[in-house]
Amino acid sequence: MALPRSAALNERLHAAVPGGAHTYAKGDDQYPEDMAPVISHGRGAHVWDADGNQYIEYGSGLRAVALGHAHPRVIEAVRGELDKGSNFVRPAAIEVEAAERFLATVPTAEMVKFTKNGSDATTAAVRLARAATGRSCIALCRDHPFFSTDDWFIAGTPMSAGIPQQDVVTFPYGNLDALSSVLEQHEVACVVLEAATQTEPPPGYLEGVRELATRHDAVLVFDEMITGFRWSEHGAQGVYGITPDLSTFGKAIGNGFAVSALAGKRELMERGGLRSRHERVFLLSTTHGAETHALAAAMAVMDTYAEEGITDRLHALGERLAAGVRDVAAGIGVADHVQVRGRASNLVFATLDADGKPSQPYRTLFLRQLLSGGVIGPSFVVSAALTDDDIDRTVEVVAQACTVYRKALDAGDPTPWMGGRPVKPVFRRYA
């Protein structure tokens, strides 16, 4: 596949933008060499690149566009606000409506504050927990890949250049004894984790996390950036019946428009308000945090989820895709190497080498075959705009990719099918 216009645009991006993208996960190093398309536009579950190639897209907007690109209901709501102005010197009426709509959708939360990105919301939760407890240490789940661009998280990654040491301890997911030990050995302000990721929580685990946080006077924070709306419109906390003290939402809320949220218990949230007896907390204060058109998008998204059963549709589409991929992988003899993992609404794929270990070279081979067949995505995360025909076509392309994968395994070397250097992990010390 030739991508001359995309290649030229990539060069211009690298000349003007560090990394060639505004999000590291969108960098061309995440794609096979000379196969990183630059997107022209999208509609539903399909995107077109600058060279005119059409793709079925997965992981839309890094899981942010769950309804599909340019969703009519969302676009209509946004257009209805644009002529009214988007930002004022005092709160707009829509801020009340959006906050009340969110709290009705996520009834385990008592107050909410909107902002523009998930990192700010999660850092605000940490700041609030530190203020409420008088402690500085954060207990962070080490098995979850990303919580914030801020120092308290990035300091623990291979890209920690320029960041001083942080007061952070980590614990593994699913092990209550390990978390208990951390909380006994450290004065922890908050416990931060996703309720679930690729695997369901072990029986009693989240209940145990809730009990341990309460026992040790630590604030329990659920990062619902991904699980929020994909597990259910009430979040993972609604699915599992566990109420955190604070939770953060984003991605799916705006269907591509920039809006995220910090939500939680009134007694904590009010510390960032004007009606608390406690010392004030600089919680969230952003010029663009409540742009009216983004809040209109959020309300349209919440209404669409509730009225059209979007979460159920995401699960049904994901189940169809997972079953198809597993069937063709098994039929071609690569089921132990090409694997679909995770909740049906949030599928990822694993590319394993002959020894069953994760392999960037085999991932490169697999991605190259998908792109050549008109399928793009760093994952198999579905959007509600996919059709059964899209899923069937994707499975056909996966079958073609698995055939090449089998050849590489038989040869003992994926290099001839990689087309160049392997794709790279986002978090690494050097380019």
VOMIDREN-73968 format. One line per 3 residues: for each residue x, y, z of N, C-alpha, C. Coordinates in steps of 0.2 Angstrom, whole numbers, plus 2048, in hexadecimal, padded with zeros to 3 digits. Layout:
<recs>
X,Y,Z,X,Y,Z,X,Y,Z  ...
</recs>
This chain:
<recs>
804,7FA,800,800,800,800,804,806,800  804,80B,7FB,807,811,7FB,804,816,7FE  807,81A,802,804,820,806,808,826,805
809,829,7FF,80D,82E,7FD,80B,835,801  805,836,801,802,83C,804,803,83C,80C  801,836,80E,802,835,816,809,836,818
80E,833,814,815,833,815,817,83A,815  815,83E,810,817,845,810,814,849,816  80E,848,818,80B,84B,81E,80F,849,824
811,842,825,814,840,82B,81B,844,82B  81E,845,826,824,849,826,823,850,829  81E,853,826,81C,85A,828,81A,85A,830
817,855,832,815,854,839,81B,854,83D  820,850,83C,826,84F,840,82A,855,840  82A,859,83A,82D,860,83A,82A,865,83F
823,864,840,820,869,844,81E,867,84B  81D,860,84C,81A,85E,852,81F,858,855  821,859,85B,825,854,85E,822,84D,85E
825,848,85B,822,842,85A,81D,841,855  81C,846,851,818,845,84B,810,844,84C  80E,845,853,807,844,855,806,848,85B
800,849,85D,7FF,84D,863,7FD,848,869  7FD,841,867,7FC,83C,86C,801,837,86A  805,834,86F,80B,82F,86D,808,829,86A
802,827,86D,7FF,821,86A,7FD,821,863  7FD,827,860,7FB,828,859,801,829,855  807,829,858,80D,82A,854,80E,825,84E
812,826,849,813,822,844,818,81C,846  81B,81C,84C,81F,817,84E,81B,811,851  814,812,851,80F,80D,853,80D,809,84D
80F,80B,847,80D,808,841,813,805,83D  811,800,839,817,7FE,835,81A,803,831  820,802,82F,824,807,82B,820,809,825
820,80F,823,81C,812,81D,815,810,81D  812,80E,822,80B,80C,822,807,810,828  809,816,829,805,81A,82E,801,81F,82A
7FB,81E,829,7F7,822,825,7F5,829,829  7F5,82E,826,7F2,834,829,7EB,835,827  7E6,836,82C,7DF,836,82B,7DC,83C,828
7D8,83B,823,7D5,841,820,7CE,842,823  7CA,83D,824,7C4,83E,827,7C1,837,829  7BC,837,82D,7B8,831,82F,7B1,832,82F
7AE,82C,82E,7A6,82C,82E,7A4,825,831  7A1,825,837,79F,81F,83A,7A5,81B,83C  7A6,815,83A,7AB,811,83C,7B1,810,836
7B0,815,832,7B5,815,82C,7B9,81C,82C  7BF,81B,82A,7C3,821,829,7C7,821,822  7C9,827,820,7CC,827,81A,7D3,82B,81B
7D8,829,818,7DE,82C,819,7E0,831,813  7E5,835,814,7E7,83A,80F,7E8,838,808  7E9,831,807,7EA,82E,801,7E4,82C,7FE
7DE,82C,801,7D8,82A,7FF,7D6,823,801  7DA,81F,804,7D9,818,807,7D3,818,80C  7CF,814,80C,7CA,813,811,7CB,80D,815
7CA,80E,81C,7CB,809,821,7C5,808,825  7C4,802,828,7C0,800,82E,7C5,802,834  7C2,806,838,7C6,808,83E,7C4,805,844
7C9,803,848,7C8,801,84F,7CC,805,854  7CA,806,85A,7CD,80A,85F,7CC,811,85E  7C7,813,85B,7C5,81A,858,7C7,81F,85D
7CC,823,85B,7CE,829,85F,7D0,827,866  7D4,821,866,7D7,81E,86C,7D1,81D,871  7CC,81A,86E,7C6,818,872,7C1,81D,873
7C2,823,871,7BE,829,872,7B8,82A,86E  7B8,827,868,7B2,828,863,7AE,821,863  7AB,820,868,7A7,819,869,7A1,819,865
79E,81F,863,798,81F,85F,799,81F,858  7A0,820,856,7A2,821,84F,7A3,828,84D  7A7,829,848,7A9,830,846,7A3,834,843
7A2,83A,845,79D,83F,843,796,83C,844  795,83A,84A,78F,837,84C,789,83C,84B  784,83B,847,77F,840,846,77C,844,84C
77A,840,851,777,843,857,77C,847,85B  782,845,85B,787,849,85F,789,84F,85B  78A,84F,854,78B,854,850,786,85A,850
780,857,850,77A,85C,850,77A,860,857  77B,85C,85D,77B,85F,863,781,865,863  787,863,860,78C,868,860,78B,86E,85C
788,86D,856,786,872,852,781,877,855  77C,874,859,777,878,85D,77A,87D,862  780,87B,864,784,880,869,788,885,866
78B,883,860,791,887,85D,78F,88F,85C  788,890,85A,786,896,858,785,89A,85E  785,897,864,783,89B,86A,78A,89D,86E
78F,89B,86B,796,89D,86F,798,897,873  79E,896,874,7A1,890,877,7A4,891,87E  7A5,897,880,7A9,898,886,7A7,89F,889
7A5,8A0,88F,7A3,8A6,892,7A7,8A8,898  7A6,8AE,89B,7A9,8B0,8A1,7A6,8AD,8A7  7A0,8AA,8A7,79C,8A6,8AC,79A,8A0,8A9
798,89B,8AE,795,895,8AB,78F,896,8A7  78F,891,8A2,789,891,89D,784,88C,8A0  77E,88D,89E,778,889,8A1,779,882,89F
77D,881,89A,77E,87A,898,782,876,89C  786,87A,8A0,78B,876,8A5,787,873,8AB  781,876,8AD,77D,873,8B2,779,86D,8AF
777,86D,8A8,774,868,8A5,778,862,8A4  77E,863,8A2,783,85E,8A1,785,85A,8A7  786,85E,8AD,788,85B,8B3,783,857,8B6
77C,859,8B5,777,856,8B8,776,84F,8B4  777,850,8AD,776,84A,8A9,77B,845,8AB  781,847,8AC,787,842,8AD,785,83F,8B4
783,843,8B9,782,840,8C0,77C,83B,8BF  777,83C,8BB,772,837,8BA,774,831,8B6  779,832,8B2,77C,82C,8AE,780,828,8B3
784,82B,8B7,789,828,8BC,786,829,8C3  781,826,8C5,77E,828,8CB,782,826,8D2  788,823,8D1,78C,822,8D7,790,828,8D8
790,82D,8D4,794,833,8D5,78F,838,8D7  791,83D,8DC,78D,842,8DF,78F,849,8DC  795,84A,8D9,797,850,8D6,79B,84F,8D0
79C,853,8CC,7A0,852,8C6,7A3,859,8C4  7A9,859,8C1,7AC,85F,8BE,7AF,85D,8B7  7AE,860,8B2,7B0,85F,8AC,7B7,862,8AA
7BB,85F,8A6,7C1,862,8A3,7C2,85F,89C  7C8,860,89A,7C9,85E,893,7CC,858,891  7D0,855,896,7D4,84F,895,7D4,84B,89B
7D5,844,89A,7D5,840,8A0,7DB,841,8A5  7E1,843,8A2,7E6,844,8A7,7E5,849,8AC  7E2,84F,8AA,7E0,854,8AF,7DB,852,8B4
7D6,84E,8B2,7D1,84B,8B6,7D4,847,8BB  7D9,842,8B9,7DC,83D,8BE,7E0,841,8C2  7E4,845,8C0,7E9,849,8C4,7E5,84D,8C9
7DF,850,8C7,7DB,853,8CC,7D8,84F,8D2  7D7,848,8D0,7D5,844,8D5,7DA,842,8DA  7E0,842,8D7,7E6,841,8DC,7E7,847,8E0
7E7,84C,8DE,7E8,853,8E2,7E3,853,8E7  7DC,851,8E5,7D7,852,8EA,7D8,84C,8F0  7DA,847,8EE,7DC,841,8F3,7E1,843,8F8
7E6,846,8F5,7EC,849,8F9,7EA,84E,8FE  7E6,853,8FC,7E3,858,900,7DF,855,905  7DA,850,904,7D6,84E,909,7D9,849,90E
7DE,846,90C,7E2,841,911,7E8,844,914  7EA,84A,911,7F1,84C,914,7F7,848,912  7F6,843,90E,7FB,83F,90C,7FE,840,905
804,83E,903,806,83F,8FC,807,839,8F8  807,833,8FB,809,82D,8F7,803,82B,8F3  804,829,8ED,7FF,826,8E9,800,81F,8E8
7FB,81A,8E8,7FB,813,8E7,7F8,812,8E0  7FC,810,8DB,7FA,810,8D4,7FB,808,8D2  7F6,806,8CE,7F6,800,8CB,7FB,7FF,8C6
800,7FB,8C6,805,7FB,8C2,803,7F7,8BB  7FE,7F3,8BB,7FC,7EF,8B5,7F8,7F3,8B0  7F6,7FA,8B2,7F2,7FE,8AE,7F6,803,8AA
7F5,803,8A4,7FA,806,89F,7FB,80E,8A0  7F6,811,8A2,7F6,819,8A1,7F1,81C,8A6  7F3,821,8A9,7EF,825,8AE,7EF,82C,8AC
7F5,82F,8AB,7F5,836,8AA,7FC,838,8A7  7FC,83E,8A3,802,841,8A1,806,844,8A6  804,845,8AC,807,849,8B1,80C,845,8B5
810,848,8B9,817,846,8BB,815,83F,8C0  810,840,8C4,80F,83A,8C9,80E,833,8C5  80C,833,8BF,80C,82D,8BB,812,82C,8B6
813,831,8B2,819,830,8AD,81F,82F,8B1  820,831,8B7,827,82F,8BA,828,828,8BB  823,824,8BB,824,81D,8BB,824,819,8B5
825,81D,8AF,825,81A,8A8,82C,81A,8A6  82E,817,8A0,835,818,89E,836,81F,89B  831,823,89A,831,82A,897,831,82F,89D
835,82E,8A2,835,832,8A8,83A,838,8A8  83D,839,8A2,842,83F,8A2,83F,845,8A4  843,849,8A8,840,850,8AA,83B,850,8B0
83A,84A,8B3,835,849,8B8,839,847,8BF  838,84B,8C4,83B,849,8CB,837,843,8CD  83A,840,8D2,837,83A,8D5,831,83B,8D9
82C,837,8D8,825,838,8DA,824,833,8E0  81F,835,8E4,81D,831,8EA,818,82C,8E8  81A,827,8E4,815,822,8E2,817,81B,8E3
812,817,8E5,814,810,8E6,80F,80C,8E1  811,806,8E0,80C,802,8DB,80A,7FC,8DE  805,7F9,8DB,802,7F2,8DD,800,7EF,8D7
800,7E8,8D7,7FD,7E4,8D1,7F5,7E4,8D1  7F2,7E3,8CC,7EB,7E2,8CB,7E9,7DB,8CD  7E4,7DB,8D1,7E1,7D4,8D3,7E4,7D1,8D9
7E8,7D4,8DC,7EC,7D1,8E2,7EA,7D6,8E8  7E5,7D4,8EC,7E3,7D8,8F2,7E9,7D8,8F7  7EC,7D2,8F8,7F2,7D2,8FD,7F7,7D7,8FB
7F9,7D8,8F5,7FE,7DD,8F3,7FC,7E4,8F4  7F5,7E5,8F3,7F3,7EC,8F4,7F3,7ED,8FC  7F1,7E8,900,7F0,7E9,907,7F7,7EA,90A
7FD,7E7,907,803,7E8,909,806,7EF,908  804,7F2,902,806,7F8,900,803,7FD,905  7FC,7FC,906,7F9,801,90B,7FB,801,912
7FD,7FB,914,800,7FA,91B,807,7FE,91B  80B,7FE,916,812,800,916,812,808,915  80D,80A,911,80D,811,90F,807,815,912
808,81C,913,802,820,914,800,822,90D  7FB,81F,90B,7F9,820,904,7F3,825,904  7F3,82A,8FF,7EE,82F,8FE,7E8,82C,8FA
7EA,828,8F5,7E5,825,8F1,7E7,81F,8ED  7E2,81B,8EC,7E4,815,8E8,7E0,816,8E1  7E5,815,8DC,7E2,817,8D5,7E3,811,8D0
7DD,80F,8CD,7DD,809,8C9,7D7,80A,8C4  7D8,806,8BF,7D2,805,8BB,7CE,7FF,8BE  7C8,7FF,8BE,7C4,7F9,8C1,7C5,7F3,8BD
7C6,7F3,8B7,7C8,7ED,8B3,7CB,7EF,8AC  7CF,7EB,8A9,7D2,7EC,8A3,7D0,7E6,89E  7D6,7E2,89D,7D5,7DD,898,7D2,7D7,89B
7D2,7D6,8A2,7CF,7D1,8A5,7CA,7D3,8AB  7C5,7CF,8AC,7C0,7D1,8B1,7C3,7D1,8B8  7C1,7D5,8BD,7C4,7D5,8C3,7C3,7CE,8C7
7C7,7CB,8CA,7C6,7C5,8CE,7C0,7C6,8D3  7BD,7C1,8D4,7B7,7C1,8D9,7B9,7C4,8E0  7B6,7CA,8E1,7B7,7CD,8E8,7BD,7D2,8E8
7C0,7D2,8E2,7C6,7D7,8E2,7C4,7DE,8E3  7C0,7E1,8DF,7BE,7E8,8E0,7BB,7E9,8E6  7B7,7E5,8E9,7B4,7E6,8F0,7BA,7E6,8F5
7BF,7E2,8F4,7C4,7E2,8F8,7C8,7E9,8F8  7C9,7EB,8F2,7CD,7F1,8F1,7C9,7F7,8F4  7C2,7F7,8F3,7BE,7FC,8F7,7BF,7FC,8FE
7BF,7F6,901,7BF,7F5,908,7C6,7F7,90B  7CC,7F5,907,7D2,7F7,909,7D3,7FF,909  7D1,802,904,7D2,809,903,7CE,80C,909
7C8,80A,90B,7C4,80D,910,7C8,80C,917  7CA,806,918,7CE,804,91E,7D4,808,91F  7D8,80A,91A,7DE,80E,91B,7DD,815,919
7D7,817,919,7D5,81E,918,7D8,821,912  7D8,81D,90D,7DB,81F,906,7D5,821,901  7D6,825,8FD,7D0,827,8F8,7D1,822,8F2
7CB,81F,8F1,7CB,81A,8EB,7C9,81E,8E5  7CE,81D,8E0,7CC,821,8D9,7CC,81B,8D4  7C6,81B,8D0,7C6,817,8CA,7C7,81B,8C4
7CC,819,8C0,7CD,81C,8B9,7C8,819,8B5  7C3,81D,8B3,7BE,81A,8AE,7BE,81D,8A7  7C4,81F,8A5,7C5,822,89F,7C3,81D,899
7C5,817,89A,7C3,812,895,7BC,80E,897  7BC,80C,89D,7B6,808,89F,7B0,80C,89F  7B0,813,8A1,7AA,817,8A1,7A7,817,89A
7A1,815,89A,79C,814,894,79E,80E,890  7A4,80B,890,7A5,805,88C,7A3,7FF,890  7A4,7FF,897,7A1,7FA,89B,79A,7FB,89C
798,801,89D,791,803,89E,791,80A,89E  78B,80D,89C,78B,815,89D,78C,817,8A4  78B,812,8A9,78C,814,8B0,793,813,8B2
797,811,8AD,79E,80F,8AF,79F,808,8B2  7A5,806,8B3,7A7,800,8B5,7A4,7FF,8BD  7A4,805,8C0,7A1,805,8C7,79A,803,8C7
797,805,8C2,790,802,8C1,78F,7FB,8C0  794,7F8,8BC,794,7F1,8BA,795,7ED,8C0  79A,7EF,8C4,79D,7EB,8C9,79A,7ED,8D0
796,7F2,8D0,793,7F4,8D7,798,7F6,8DC  79D,7F9,8DA,7A2,7FC,8DF,7A2,804,8DE  7A1,808,8E3,7A1,80F,8E3,7A8,812,8E5
7AC,815,8E0,7B2,818,8E2,7B1,81E,8E6  7B6,821,8E9,7B5,828,8EC,7B5,82D,8E6  7BA,82C,8E1,7BA,830,8DB,7BB,82C,8D5
7B9,82F,8CF,7BA,82B,8C9,7BB,830,8C4  7BE,82E,8BE,7C0,833,8B9,7BD,82F,8B2  7BA,833,8AE,7B7,831,8A8,7BA,835,8A2
7BA,832,89C,7BC,836,896,7BB,832,890  7BF,833,88B,7BE,82F,885,7B7,82F,882  7B3,82A,884,7AD,829,881,7A8,82F,882
7A9,833,888,7A4,838,889,7A2,83C,884  7A7,83F,880,7A6,844,87B,7A6,841,874  7A7,83B,873,7A7,838,86C,7AC,83B,868
7B2,83D,86A,7B7,841,867,7B8,848,868  7B2,84B,86B,7B3,852,86E,7B7,852,875  7BA,857,876,7BF,857,87C,7BB,858,882
7B9,853,886,7B6,854,88C,7B7,84E,891  7B9,84F,897,7BA,84A,89C,7B7,84C,8A2  7B7,848,8A7,7B4,849,8AE,7B7,846,8B4
7B7,84A,8B9,7B9,847,8C0,7B3,847,8C4  7B1,842,8C7,7AB,841,8CA,7AC,83D,8D1  7A7,83E,8D6,7A8,83B,8DC,7A4,83D,8E1
7A6,83C,8E7,7A2,83D,8ED,7A2,845,8EF  79D,847,8F1,79C,84E,8F2,7A1,851,8F7  7A2,84D,8FD,7A7,84F,902,7AE,850,900
7B0,84D,8FB,7B6,84E,8F8,7B6,853,8F2  7B2,853,8EE,7B1,857,8E8,7B0,85F,8EB  7AD,860,8F0,7AB,866,8F2,7B2,86A,8F5
7B7,866,8F6,7BD,869,8F8,7C0,86D,8F3  7BE,86C,8ED,7C0,870,8E7,7BB,875,8E5  7B6,876,8EA,7B0,87B,8E8,7B1,881,8ED
7AB,884,8EE,7AA,88A,8F2,7A6,88A,8F8  7A4,883,8FA,7A0,882,8FF,7A3,87D,904  7A9,87D,905,7AC,878,909,7B0,87C,90F
7B0,879,915,7B3,87C,91B,7BB,87A,91B  7BD,876,916,7C4,873,916,7C8,878,912  7CF,878,912,7D3,87C,90E,7D2,87A,907
7D2,880,903,7D0,87F,8FC,7D5,87B,8F8  7D2,877,8F3,7D6,873,8EE,7D5,876,8E7  7DB,877,8E4,7DA,87A,8DD,7D9,873,8D9
7D3,872,8D8,7D1,86B,8D5,7D2,86B,8CD  7CD,86F,8CA,7CD,86F,8C3,7CB,876,8C1  7CF,87A,8BD,7CD,880,8BB,7D0,882,8B4
7CC,880,8AF,7CF,880,8A8,7CB,885,8A4  7CE,889,8A0,7CA,88E,89C,7C5,88A,897  7C7,885,894,7C3,881,890,7BF,87B,892
7C0,87A,899,7BD,874,89C,7B5,873,89B  7B2,878,89A,7AA,877,899,7A8,87B,892  7AC,87A,88D,7AA,87D,887,7A3,87A,885
79E,87E,883,797,87C,883,796,877,87D  79A,877,878,798,872,873,79B,86B,875  7A0,86B,879,7A3,864,87B,79E,861,880
79B,866,884,796,863,889,78F,861,886  78E,864,880,788,862,87C,789,85B,879  78F,85A,877,791,854,874,791,84E,87A
793,850,880,793,84B,885,78B,849,887  787,84E,887,780,84D,888,77D,848,883  77F,84A,87D,77C,846,877,77F,83F,877
785,83E,879,788,837,87A,784,833,880  783,837,885,780,833,88B,779,831,889  775,836,886,76E,834,883,76E,82E,87E
773,82E,87A,774,829,875,775,822,878  77A,822,87D,77B,81C,880,775,819,884  771,81D,887,76C,81B,88B,766,819,887
765,81D,881,75F,81B,87D,760,816,878  766,815,876,767,810,870,76B,80A,872  76C,809,879,770,803,87B,777,802,878
77A,808,878,781,808,875,786,803,878  786,802,87F,78A,7FE,882,789,7F7,880  783,7F5,880,781,7EE,87D,783,7ED,876
783,7F2,872,785,7F1,86B,78C,7F0,86B  790,7F4,86F,797,7F3,86F,799,7EC,871  796,7E9,876,797,7E3,878,796,7DE,872
790,7DE,86F,78E,7DA,86A,793,7DA,864  795,7E0,862,79A,7E0,85C,7A0,7DD,85E  7A3,7DF,864,7A9,7DC,867,7A9,7D4,867
7A3,7D2,869,7A3,7CA,86A,7A3,7C7,863  7A0,7CA,85E,7A0,7C8,857,7A7,7C8,854  7AA,7CD,856,7B1,7CE,853,7B6,7C9,856
7B5,7C9,85D,7BA,7C4,861,7B9,7BD,85E  7B3,7BB,85E,7B1,7B4,85C,7B4,7B3,855  7B3,7B8,850,7B6,7B7,849,7BD,7B6,849
7C1,7BB,84D,7C8,7BB,84D,7CB,7B4,850  7C8,7B2,855,7CA,7AC,858,7C9,7A6,854  7C3,7A6,850,7C2,7A0,84C,7C7,7A0,846
7C9,7A5,843,7CD,7A5,83D,7D4,7A4,840  7D6,7A7,846,7DD,7A5,848,7DE,79E,84A  7D9,79B,84D,7D9,794,84E,7D9,790,848
7D5,792,843,7D5,78E,83C,7DC,78E,839  7E0,794,83A,7E6,794,836,7EC,792,83A  7EA,790,841,7F0,78E,845,7F4,793,849
7F1,799,84A,7F5,79E,84D,7F1,7A0,854  7EC,79C,856,7E8,79E,85C,7EC,7A0,862  7F2,79D,863,7F6,79E,868,7FB,7A4,867
7FA,7A7,862,7FF,7AD,860,7FB,7B3,85E  7F5,7B3,85B,7F1,7B8,85A,7EB,7B8,85F  7EA,7BC,864,7E5,7BB,869,7E1,7C1,86A
7DB,7C0,86B,7D6,7C6,86D,7D5,7C6,874  7D6,7CB,877,7D5,7CC,87F,7D1,7D2,881  7CE,7D1,887,7CA,7D7,889,7C3,7D6,889
7C0,7DB,88C,7B8,7DB,88C,7B6,7DC,885  7B0,7DA,883,7AE,7DA,87C,7AE,7E1,879  7AC,7E6,87E,7AC,7ED,87C,7B2,7F0,87B
7B8,7ED,87D,7BE,7F0,87E,7C4,7EB,87C  7C3,7E8,876,7C8,7E3,874,7CF,7E5,872  7D4,7E2,874,7DB,7E3,871,7DD,7DC,86E
7E2,7DD,86A,7E5,7D6,868,7EC,7D6,86A  7EE,7D0,86B,7F5,7CE,86D,7F9,7CA,867  7FF,7CC,866,803,7C9,861,809,7C6,864
809,7BF,864,80E,7BB,868,812,7B8,863  819,7B7,865,81E,7B3,861,81D,7AC,862  822,7A8,85F,822,7A1,860,822,79E,867
825,7A2,86B,825,7A0,872,820,7A3,876  81B,7A6,873,815,7A9,877,816,7AF,87A  81B,7B3,878,81D,7B9,87C,81B,7BF,877
819,7C5,87A,816,7CA,876,81C,7CC,871  81A,7CE,86B,81F,7CF,866,81D,7D6,862  822,7DB,862,821,7E1,85E,822,7DF,857
827,7DB,855,827,7D9,84E,821,7D5,84B  81E,7D1,84F,818,7CD,84C,812,7D2,84C  812,7D7,851,80D,7DC,851,80E,7E0,84B
814,7E2,849,815,7E5,842,812,7E2,83C  814,7DB,83C,811,7D7,837,80A,7D7,836  807,7D6,83C,7FF,7D6,83D,7FC,7DD,83B
7FF,7E2,83D,7FC,7E9,83B,7FD,7EA,834  802,7E8,831,804,7E9,82A,7FE,7E6,826  7FD,7E0,828,7F8,7DC,824,7F1,7DF,825
7EF,7E1,82B,7E9,7E4,82C,7E8,7EB,828  7ED,7EF,828,7ED,7F5,824,7EC,7F4,81D  7F0,7EF,81A,7F0,7ED,813,7E9,7EB,811
7E5,7E8,816,7DE,7E6,815,7D9,7EB,816  7DB,7F1,818,7D6,7F6,819,7D3,7F6,820  7D7,7F4,825,7D5,7F4,82C,7DA,7F8,830
7D9,7FD,834,7DD,801,838,7DB,801,83F  7E0,800,843,7DF,800,84B,7E4,7FD,84F  7E6,800,854,7EB,7FD,859,7E8,7F8,85D
7E2,7F7,85C,7DE,7F2,861,7D8,7F0,85D  7D4,7EC,860,7CD,7EA,85D,7C7,7ED,861  7C9,7F3,864,7C3,7F7,867,7BE,7F9,862
7B8,7F7,863,7B3,7F8,85E,7AF,7FF,860  7AC,802,85B,7A8,807,85B,7A1,805,859  79C,808,85C,795,806,85B,793,807,853
797,80B,84F,795,80C,848,797,806,844  79B,801,846,79D,7FC,842,796,7F8,841  796,7F5,83B,791,7F0,839,793,7E9,839
78F,7E5,838,790,7DE,838,795,7DC,831  794,7E0,82C,798,7DF,826,79F,7E1,828  7A0,7E7,82B,7A6,7E9,82D,7AA,7E4,831
7A7,7E1,836,7AA,7DC,83A,7AC,7D6,836  7A7,7D4,831,7A9,7CE,82D,7AF,7CF,829  7AF,7D6,826,7B5,7D7,822,7BB,7D7,826
7BB,7DA,82C,7C1,7DA,830,7C3,7D3,832  7BF,7CE,833,7C1,7C7,834,7C4,7C4,82E  7C2,7C6,828,7C5,7C4,822,7CC,7C7,821
7CD,7CD,823,7D4,7D0,823,7D8,7CD,828  7D5,7CB,82E,7D9,7C8,833,7DB,7C1,831  7D7,7BE,82D,7D9,7B7,82B,7DF,7B7,826
7DF,7BC,822,7E5,7BD,81D,7EB,7BF,821  7EA,7C3,827,7F0,7C5,82B,7F2,7BE,82F  7EE,7BA,831,7F0,7B4,834,7F3,7AF,830
7F2,7AF,829,7F5,7AB,825,7FC,7AD,824  7FE,7B3,824,805,7B6,823,808,7B5,82A  804,7B5,82F,807,7B4,836,80A,7AD,837
806,7A8,834,808,7A1,834,80E,7A0,830  80F,7A3,82A,815,7A3,826,81B,7A5,82A  81A,7AB,82E,820,7AD,832,821,7A9,837
81C,7A6,83B,81E,7A1,840,822,79B,83D  81F,799,838,823,793,835,82A,794,833  82B,79B,830,831,79D,82E,836,79E,834
833,79F,83A,837,7A1,840,839,7A8,840  836,7AC,83C,839,7B3,83B,833,7B8,838  831,7BD,83B,82C,7C1,838,82E,7C6,833
835,7C7,833,838,7CD,830,836,7CE,829  836,7C8,825,834,7C9,81E,82D,7CC,81D  829,7CC,822,822,7CF,821,821,7D5,825
826,7D8,828,825,7DE,82C,825,7E4,828  829,7E4,822,82A,7EA,81E,82E,7EF,821  832,7EE,826,836,7F3,829,837,7F2,830
839,7F8,834,83A,7F7,83B,833,7F5,83F  834,7F2,844,82E,7F0,848,82A,7F7,84B  824,7F6,84D,821,7FB,850,823,7FB,857
823,801,85B,826,801,861,821,803,867  823,801,86D,81E,803,873,81F,80B,874  819,80D,876,819,815,877,81E,817,87D
81E,813,882,822,815,888,829,811,887  82E,815,885,835,813,884,839,819,886  83F,818,888,844,81D,88A,847,821,884
848,81E,87E,84B,821,879,847,820,873  847,824,86E,844,824,868,846,81E,863
</recs>
